[in-house]
Amino acid sequence: MNVLLTGGAGYVGSHTAVELISAGHKVVIVDNLSNSSFTAVKRIERLTNQPIIFYELDLLQESVMDPVFAEHAIDAIIHFAGLKAVGESVSRPLAYYKTNILSTINLCESMISAGIHNLVFSSSATVYGEPLSMPLDENSPVVDATNPYGRTKLMIEKILADLAATNSHFNIAVLRYFNPGGAHQSGEIGEDPR
């Protein structure tokens, strides 16, 4: 399977790239390197002994993905790209709304143009807001996120649900994980924000 990772040079994206390649998949990485570095891509190559197809692109630019989709037969996309710091989202809410939501809309529009319908979206457990009960599970109600970062994730989930409702070809999965932590056992890749 040919999988495109947006934000693939980031913490979760780089680990996902290693696992996908180890499982025999081909990976294309797109990242604007605003909170990551090309060093992570080189480390992925070292860990997997595979060359990585990498594009330094900003999903805020409309249609920026069109040439990538024309060049590669992408089967699925895992969308990790976006701003991710809760505290920063409180002080810079408009940057978070613009970056996270608009980049996802642009990505989806390019997916539709290219006929790509398989998407995994990296959401967050912050969409649960103040939980009504613990422990949380996938059936826990989503009330309201408590910060702009979480609200962008919640809004994107709703956008993707609306998109899937309009086209039965779409296969969209949403991951609502909590604070991922740790590093690859090699020590080569781990949390390394700018």
Salt bridges, closest charged atoms under 4 A:
GLU45 OE1 - LYS42 NZ 2.91
GLU88 OE2 - ARG92 NH1 3.15
ASP144 OD1 - ARG151 NE 3.68
GLU157 OE1 - ARG176 NH2 2.57
GLU188 OE1 - ARG43 NE 3.93
GLU188 OE1 - ARG46 NH2 2.43
GLU191 OE2 - LYS84 NZ 3.10
